[in-house]
Amino acid sequence: MKNGYFGYYGGRFVPETLIEPLNDLLINYKKLKKLPRFQSELKKLLADFAGRPTPLFKSESLSVRAGCDVYLKREDLAHTGSHKINNAVGQALVARFSGKKKIIAETGAGQHGVAAAAAAVITGLKCRVFMGEVDICRQQENVRRMKLLGAEVIPVKEGTRTLREAVSAAIRSWVSSPRDSYYLLGSCVGPHPYPLMVRDFQSVIGREVKKQLSSAPTHLVACVGGGSNSIGLFYPFFNDKNVKFTGVEAGGAASLKNGRVGVLHGSRSYLLYGSGGQIKDTHSVAPGLDYCGVGPEHSYYKDTRRADYFTVSDSGALKAFRWLSKNEGIIPALESSHALWWVMNNKFKKGDRIVVCLSGRGDKDLDVVKKV
């Protein structure tokens, strides 16, 4: 990153009222990264509250199917059930150290909303979560969890009523009260420094994998919506050119495969939009992938060919969801199931070592799966 950009992507395209808060956030974050007290508390919360490190589990059934060693990075076992807690705890601490009183968050699948609500409790902050009405209907369990944790869940009724509109609503709320509020963004999107911060907090995933594998992996595979779990897995291996990065998008929300460069939610990246510049509606059975854009760092990885990106359909994700449940006793999130299906249907060399980021648990998706 240089001056808020990953190559051509990133930046800060926001209303004037947010320029000063973003500048303050960047200054505070740079200071906090070097502050021993901040790092000590973050380390303690990640261990004692979030439950890190998460296991690296060798899947024997997936290894047989792929013809090589396949490992699952078990982010589903982190507190609140996904990788989202890593970033939520980190940013909630930034908010508290910066003197903020409440956090604002958006959520699609509900996992970030739950993580933000839990992080708010442990750091003594109030929490408001914006969530599209469609996602509220298909993720009722997570809505109940957020409310139980004391968060106010705000239904978003505009547009497709999914993650895109939830992000927009959260930003509008933040614009109205930037002095005492902190926007706890859940993915590696948005204006600088958010993509950088989210990547930093999620990089604990890849750093742990480095310690847990005796030999370096040959392939890292993860689902990509906004892209936080994948960037957290990939980034610590960025300079190891022998490690291949593979991101897997939802077929109905494939910004990297089918998108064009544009600006949305404060940064420049690959987006899905039509000839008139209007953002296209997206669809995925996995709410966390149902987004019309992607993080700027992933856009940079695509252009520089540091990572390859593929798509998986709803039906493929559903098959992987059921297959892993029945063959390994692990119920994966539908988001992670996209990455699993890609691994299950590709050929690898016998000596390959594949790490798949199991970004979340699938309990939240049981009602969705039952209806399709």
C-alpha positions in Angstrom: 0.0 0.0 0.0 1.1 3.5 -0.8 -0.8 6.7 0.0 -4.0 4.7 0.6 -3.8 2.7 -2.6 -3.0 -0.8 -3.6 -1.7 0.0 -7.0 -4.6 1.7 -8.7 -7.2 0.6 -6.2 -8.4 1.9 -2.9 -8.3 5.6 -2.0 -10.8 7.7 -0.1 -13.9 8.8 -2.0 -16.2 10.2 0.8 -18.2 13.2 1.8 -16.2 16.2 3.1 -17.5 15.6 6.6 -15.7 12.2 6.8 -12.2 13.4 5.7 -11.2 14.7 9.1 -12.5 11.6 11.0 -10.7 9.3 8.5 -7.5 11.3 8.9 -7.8 11.1 12.7 -8.5 7.3 12.4 -5.3 6.8 10.3 -3.2 8.8 12.8 -4.6 7.0 15.8 -4.2 3.6 14.2 -0.6 4.2 13.3 0.1 5.2 16.9 -1.9 2.3 18.4 0.0 -0.3 16.3 3.1 0.7 18.1 1.6 1.1 21.5 2.6 -1.9 23.8 -0.6 -1.5 25.9 -2.8 -1.7 22.9 -1.0 -4.7 21.5 -1.0 -6.4 24.8 -4.7 -6.0 25.3 -5.4 -7.1 21.7 -3.3 -10.2 22.2 -5.0 -11.1 25.4 -8.5 -10.6 24.0 -7.7 -12.7 20.9 -6.5 -15.5 23.1 -8.9 -15.4 26.0 -12.0 -14.0 24.4 -11.8 -14.9 20.8 -10.2 -18.3 21.4 -7.1 -18.1 19.3 -5.2 -19.8 17.8 -7.9 -21.7 15.9 -6.9 -25.3 14.9 -5.6 -26.4 11.5 -7.4 -29.6 10.9 -6.3 -32.2 8.3 -9.4 -33.4 6.4 -8.8 -37.0 5.6 -11.9 -37.2 3.4 -11.1 -34.1 1.4 -7.5 -35.3 1.1 -8.6 -38.5 -0.5 -10.9 -36.7 -2.9 -8.2 -34.1 -3.9 -5.4 -36.6 -4.0 -3.2 -34.5 -1.7 -3.1 -33.1 1.8 -6.0 -30.7 2.5 -6.2 -28.7 5.8 -9.1 -26.7 7.1 -8.2 -23.5 9.0 -11.0 -23.7 11.6 -12.2 -20.1 11.9 -15.6 -21.6 12.6 -14.3 -22.4 16.1 -13.5 -18.8 16.9 -15.8 -17.1 19.4 -19.1 -16.0 17.8 -18.6 -18.6 15.0 -16.4 -17.0 12.4 -13.3 -15.1 11.5 -15.2 -11.8 12.0 -14.3 -11.7 15.7 -10.6 -11.0 14.8 -11.3 -7.7 13.2 -14.2 -6.8 15.4 -12.1 -7.0 18.6 -9.2 -5.1 17.0 -11.4 -2.2 15.7 -13.5 -2.1 18.9 -10.2 -1.5 20.8 -9.2 1.2 18.3 -12.6 2.8 19.0 -12.2 2.7 22.7 -8.6 3.9 22.7 -9.8 6.8 20.4 -12.4 7.9 22.9 -15.5 6.8 21.0 -18.7 5.8 22.8 -20.6 3.7 20.3 -19.9 1.6 17.2 -21.8 1.4 14.0 -21.6 -1.8 11.9 -23.1 -3.4 8.9 -23.8 -7.1 8.3 -24.9 -9.5 5.6 -24.8 -13.0 7.0 -25.0 -11.7 10.5 -21.6 -13.0 11.6 -19.9 -9.6 11.6 -22.9 -8.1 13.4 -22.7 -10.8 16.1 -18.9 -10.3 16.4 -19.3 -6.5 16.5 -22.0 -6.8 19.2 -19.8 -9.1 21.3 -16.7 -6.9 20.9 -18.8 -3.9 21.9 -19.8 -5.6 25.1 -16.2 -6.6 26.1 -14.9 -3.1 25.3 -17.7 -1.2 27.0 -19.3 0.4 23.9 -22.8 0.7 22.6 -23.6 -1.0 19.2 -25.9 -0.4 16.3 -26.0 -2.9 13.4 -27.5 -2.2 10.0 -28.9 -5.3 8.2 -30.9 -5.7 5.0 -34.5 -7.0 5.5 -33.8 -9.9 3.2 -30.8 -11.0 5.3 -32.8 -10.5 8.5 -35.3 -13.0 7.2 -32.8 -15.6 6.2 -30.4 -15.1 9.2 -32.9 -15.0 12.2 -30.6 -16.9 14.5 -27.9 -14.2 14.2 -30.4 -11.4 14.6 -31.5 -13.0 17.9 -27.9 -13.3 19.0 -27.1 -9.7 18.2 -30.1 -8.5 20.2 -29.2 -10.8 23.1 -25.8 -9.1 23.2 -27.5 -5.8 23.5 -27.0 -4.5 20.0 -29.7 -2.4 18.2 -30.5 -4.1 14.8 -31.7 -1.6 12.2 -33.6 -3.1 9.2 -32.6 -1.6 5.9 -35.5 -1.5 3.5 -34.0 0.1 0.4 -32.9 -1.5 -2.9 -32.2 -5.2 -2.7 -32.3 -5.1 1.1 -29.0 -7.0 1.4 -25.4 -6.2 2.3 -24.9 -3.4 -0.2 -27.7 -1.3 1.2 -26.6 -2.2 4.8 -23.1 -0.7 4.1 -24.7 2.4 2.6 -27.0 2.9 5.6 -24.1 2.4 8.1 -22.0 5.0 6.3 -24.9 7.5 6.3 -25.4 6.9 10.0 -21.7 7.5 10.6 -21.7 10.7 8.5 -24.4 12.1 10.9 -22.3 11.6 14.1 -18.6 11.0 13.4 -17.4 12.7 16.6 -18.7 10.2 19.1 -19.3 7.2 16.7 -16.9 4.7 15.2 -17.7 2.8 12.0 -16.6 -0.8 12.6 -16.4 -2.0 9.0 -16.5 -5.7 8.6 -14.7 -6.4 5.4 -11.6 -5.1 3.6 -13.6 -2.6 1.6 -14.4 1.1 2.2 -12.2 4.2 2.3 -8.6 4.2 3.5 -7.5 3.1 6.1 -10.2 0.5 6.5 -8.9 -2.0 3.9 -5.5 -1.8 5.6 -6.8 -2.1 9.1 -9.1 -5.1 8.4 -6.3 -6.9 6.6 -3.9 -6.3 9.5 -6.4 -7.6 12.1 -7.4 -10.6 9.9 -3.7 -11.5 9.1 -3.6 -13.5 12.3 -5.2 -16.3 10.3 -2.3 -16.6 7.9 0.3 -16.0 10.6 -1.0 -18.9 12.6 -1.1 -21.2 9.5 2.7 -20.5 9.0 3.3 -21.7 12.6 1.0 -24.7 12.3 2.3 -26.3 9.1 5.7 -27.9 9.3 6.1 -27.2 5.5 4.8 -24.3 3.6 1.4 -24.8 1.8 1.3 -24.9 -1.9 -2.2 -23.5 -2.2 -4.3 -21.2 -0.1 -8.0 -21.2 -0.9 -10.8 -19.0 0.5 -14.2 -17.6 -0.4 -14.3 -13.9 -1.5 -17.2 -11.5 -1.0 -15.7 -8.3 0.3 -12.7 -10.5 1.0 -11.6 -10.3 4.6 -11.1 -14.0 5.5 -9.2 -14.6 2.2 -6.9 -11.5 2.6 -6.2 -12.5 6.2 -5.1 -15.9 5.0 -3.2 -14.7 1.9 -1.3 -11.6 3.0 1.3 -13.2 5.4 2.4 -15.4 2.4 2.4 -12.5 -0.1 6.2 -12.6 -0.7 6.3 -16.4 -0.9 5.8 -16.8 -4.7 5.6 -20.6 -4.4 2.3 -20.3 -2.5 -0.7 -20.0 -4.9 -3.6 -17.9 -3.8 -7.1 -18.9 -5.0 -10.2 -16.8 -4.2 -13.7 -18.2 -4.9 -16.6 -15.9 -5.5 -20.3 -16.6 -5.7 -21.5 -17.1 -9.3 -24.2 -14.5 -8.9 -21.9 -11.9 -7.2 -18.6 -12.3 -9.1 -17.1 -8.8 -9.1 -13.6 -10.0 -9.9 -14.6 -12.3 -12.7 -17.4 -10.2 -14.3 -16.9 -6.7 -12.9 -15.4 -3.4 -14.0 -13.4 -0.8 -12.2 -15.5 1.8 -10.4 -16.0 3.6 -7.1 -18.4 2.4 -4.4 -18.5 2.8 -0.6 -15.5 5.1 -0.5 -12.9 3.2 -2.6 -12.0 2.2 -6.1 -12.1 -1.5 -6.9 -13.8 -4.0 -9.2 -17.6 -3.7 -9.2 -20.7 -5.0 -10.9 -22.5 -2.2 -12.7 -24.3 -1.6 -16.0 -23.7 0.7 -18.9 -25.5 3.6 -17.2 -23.3 3.3 -14.1 -26.0 1.8 -11.9 -24.9 -1.0 -9.6 -26.2 -4.3 -10.6 -28.3 -6.5 -8.2 -26.5 -9.6 -7.0 -27.5 -13.0 -5.7 -25.9 -15.7 -3.6 -27.3 -18.3 -1.3 -24.6 -17.2 1.0 -25.5 -13.8 2.4 -21.9 -12.9 3.2 -21.0 -13.2 -0.5 -24.0 -11.3 -1.8 -22.1 -8.0 -2.5 -21.6 -6.1 -5.7 -17.9 -5.2 -5.1 -14.7 -6.5 -3.6 -11.8 -5.1 -1.6 -9.1 -3.0 -3.3 -6.3 -5.3 -2.3 -8.0 -8.2 -4.0 -8.4 -6.0 -7.1 -4.7 -5.4 -7.0 -4.0 -9.1 -6.6 -6.1 -9.8 -9.7 -4.4 -7.3 -11.9 -0.9 -8.4 -10.8 -1.9 -12.1 -11.0 -0.8 -12.7 -7.5 -4.1 -14.5 -7.0 -6.5 -16.4 -9.2 -10.2 -16.0 -8.8 -13.0 -18.4 -9.7 -16.7 -18.8 -9.2 -18.9 -21.5 -7.7 -22.7 -21.7 -8.1 -25.3 -21.9 -5.4 -25.9 -25.6 -6.2 -22.1 -26.3 -5.9 -21.9 -24.6 -2.5 -25.0 -26.5 -1.2 -23.4 -29.8 -2.3 -20.2 -29.0 -0.5 -22.2 -27.9 2.6 -23.9 -31.3 2.8 -20.8 -33.3 1.8 -18.5 -31.9 4.5 -21.2 -32.3 7.1 -21.7 -35.9 6.3 -18.0 -36.8 5.6 -16.2 -34.8 8.3 -18.8 -34.0 10.9 -18.2 -30.3 10.3 -21.1 -28.0 9.2 -19.5 -25.2 7.1 -20.9 -21.8 6.5 -22.4 -21.5 3.0 -19.7 -18.8 2.3 -16.9 -21.3 3.0 -18.7 -24.0 1.1 -17.9 -22.2 -2.2 -14.1 -22.6 -1.5 -14.7 -26.2 -0.5 -16.5 -27.1 -3.7 -13.8 -25.5 -5.8 -11.2 -27.8 -4.1 -13.4 -30.8 -4.4 -13.7 -30.4 -8.2 -10.1 -29.6 -9.2 -7.0 -31.7 -9.7 -3.8 -31.3 -7.6 -0.4 -33.0 -7.5 0.2 -35.7 -4.9 2.7 -33.6 -2.9 0.5 -30.5 -2.8 -0.6 -29.0 0.6 -3.8 -27.1 0.4 -5.2 -24.9 3.2 -8.9 -23.9 3.0 -10.1 -21.1 5.2 -13.3 -22.4 6.9 -14.4 -18.9 7.6 -17.5 -19.7 9.6 -19.9 -22.3 10.9 -23.0 -23.3 9.1 -25.5 -23.4 12.0 -26.7 -20.0 10.8 -27.5 -21.4 7.3 -29.7 -24.4 8.3 -33.0 -22.6 7.6 -31.6 -21.4 4.2 -30.6 -24.8 3.2 -33.9 -26.3 4.3 -35.7 -24.0 1.9 -33.7 -24.7 -1.3 
